[in-house]
Amino acid sequence: MLLFLLVGCGADEPDCPEGTVRVEGRVMSFGEVEPSEAWHRPAQERRVETFCIDRFEYPNREGELPRADVSWSEAERLCRERGQRLCSSAEWELACEGESGRRYSYGSRRDVERCNTPIAGGGPVDGVPPVRPAGAFSGCSTPEGVRDLNGSLAEWVADPWTGPPEDFNQGAEVDPGTWRTLRGGTMWDRTFYGQDCTSRHGHVGGFANNDDGFRCCADPGR
């Protein structure tokens, strides 16, 4: 029986932590081959090794509100305390688009009902964003089972930010030493950073915003 279990689990492949989804590594086109929106970046070929990504945004528990109002450094610390790490921007994008290169985590065409994007307009606005519990939108999922990558909260990733400042903060001076990247759209149905798998923006890593969160990644076997 023990031998059967080892074979069935793939004894030659390191396991992913509980609550994460395994994403097989490959060479990917990171960014857009033909950029058409302000948030797109020209594509670069990049090799991504196999990794594990949290199924939900931190604290990675279905039915609980995802953690918002968190700075980049705090997000990094919270992942590290779990024996994990912040995902790289390329890992986040690969988990969202999959091997087929999906435009959105759930498919090739935008569906405003699939994810938590109830606010009409470009944001930000005053007030409390309507954050919903993790997994509340059952259709907001990759075929592999990673949830809420579009809509809900934007997610900090490990990479420095070298692009332009946010539209409402155009006078800011971007410093890759202190600015960090966020991936995915938030609860606004349209904004300057989009809603697709290649959408991204950035701001100062020490800034905590009420529509910014994160999820953790890990290497298999950790």
SVG drawing of the C-alpha trace seen along z (x, -y; Angstrom):
<svg xmlns="http://www.w3.org/2000/svg" viewBox="-22 -66 40 68">
<polyline fill="none" stroke="black" stroke-width="0.4" points="0.0,0.0 2.8,-2.4 4.5,-1.7 1.2,-2.4 0.8,-5.8 4.3,-6.8 3.8,-5.9 0.4,-7.6 1.8,-10.9 4.7,-11.0 7.5,-10.0 10.1,-11.6 8.5,-15.0 8.7,-17.3 5.3,-18.2 3.8,-21.6 2.6,-23.0 -1.0,-22.4 -3.3,-25.0 -1.1,-25.8 -1.4,-24.9 1.6,-23.5 2.5,-25.3 4.9,-23.6 7.8,-25.6 8.4,-26.6 9.8,-29.3 7.1,-31.9 6.4,-35.1 6.4,-37.6 4.3,-40.6 2.5,-41.4 3.8,-40.6 1.8,-43.4 1.1,-45.9 -2.2,-47.6 -2.9,-49.2 -1.0,-51.5 -0.5,-48.8 1.1,-46.3 4.8,-45.8 6.6,-44.5 7.1,-40.7 10.3,-39.1 11.2,-35.5 11.6,-34.2 12.3,-30.8 10.2,-30.1 10.9,-27.1 8.2,-24.9 6.6,-26.7 3.7,-26.5 1.2,-29.4 -1.4,-30.0 -4.9,-29.1 -6.3,-32.3 -5.0,-35.7 -3.4,-35.8 -4.2,-34.4 -5.2,-31.8 -8.3,-30.6 -11.6,-30.3 -14.4,-32.2 -12.2,-34.7 -11.5,-38.3 -8.2,-38.7 -5.6,-40.8 -5.5,-44.4 -3.8,-47.6 -0.5,-45.8 2.9,-47.2 5.3,-45.3 7.7,-44.7 5.0,-43.5 3.7,-41.1 7.3,-39.8 7.6,-39.2 4.3,-37.4 5.2,-35.0 8.6,-34.4 7.1,-33.6 5.2,-30.8 8.3,-29.4 7.2,-30.8 8.0,-34.0 6.3,-36.6 5.7,-35.4 7.8,-36.8 5.9,-38.9 6.5,-36.2 5.2,-33.4 2.1,-35.4 1.5,-35.9 2.2,-32.3 -0.3,-31.1 -2.9,-33.5 -2.5,-32.7 -1.5,-29.0 0.0,-27.1 -2.7,-28.3 -1.9,-32.0 -5.3,-33.0 -6.2,-36.7 -7.9,-36.4 -7.5,-33.8 -10.8,-32.2 -10.6,-32.4 -10.0,-34.4 -12.9,-36.9 -13.7,-39.4 -16.8,-38.7 -17.5,-41.4 -19.6,-39.0 -16.9,-36.4 -14.7,-38.3 -15.1,-40.9 -15.2,-44.1 -18.5,-45.9 -17.2,-49.5 -18.0,-51.3 -15.3,-53.7 -11.5,-54.0 -10.9,-54.6 -9.6,-55.3 -12.5,-56.8 -13.2,-57.6 -14.8,-55.0 -14.2,-51.3 -13.8,-49.1 -16.2,-46.2 -13.8,-43.4 -15.4,-40.0 -14.4,-36.7 -11.8,-34.6 -13.5,-32.3 -16.8,-34.2 -16.8,-34.2 -16.7,-30.6 -16.1,-31.4 -13.1,-33.6 -10.6,-30.7 -8.0,-29.3 -8.7,-25.8 -5.9,-24.7 -7.7,-26.1 -6.0,-29.4 -8.7,-31.8 -9.3,-35.6 -6.3,-36.5 -8.5,-39.1 -10.6,-41.6 -10.6,-41.7 -7.3,-43.0 -4.2,-43.9 -1.3,-41.7 2.2,-42.7 5.0,-40.6 8.7,-40.5 9.9,-42.6 11.0,-46.2 8.8,-48.6 10.4,-50.5 7.3,-51.7 5.5,-55.0 3.8,-56.3 0.1,-55.9 -2.2,-58.2 -3.3,-60.1 0.3,-60.5 2.1,-61.5 4.5,-63.9 6.1,-61.0 9.7,-60.0 9.9,-56.3 12.8,-54.7 13.3,-50.9 15.1,-50.8 11.9,-51.5 9.1,-51.0 7.5,-47.5 5.2,-45.9 1.5,-45.0 -0.3,-42.5 -3.9,-42.0 -6.8,-44.4 -8.8,-45.4 -12.5,-46.0 -12.8,-48.8 -14.2,-47.5 -11.7,-49.7 -8.6,-51.6 -5.2,-52.6 -3.8,-49.1 -6.4,-46.9 -7.9,-43.6 -6.1,-41.0 -3.3,-38.6 -0.7,-41.1 -2.0,-44.1 0.4,-45.6 1.2,-48.8 3.5,-49.9 4.0,-52.3 6.3,-52.9 6.8,-49.6 6.2,-51.2 2.7,-52.3 -0.3,-50.3 -3.6,-50.7 -7.0,-49.4 -7.3,-47.6 -3.8,-46.1 -3.0,-42.6 -0.8,-39.6 -0.4,-35.9 2.6,-33.7 4.6,-31.3 7.0,-28.5 9.4,-26.1 8.3,-22.5 9.6,-20.5 9.8,-23.6"/>
</svg>
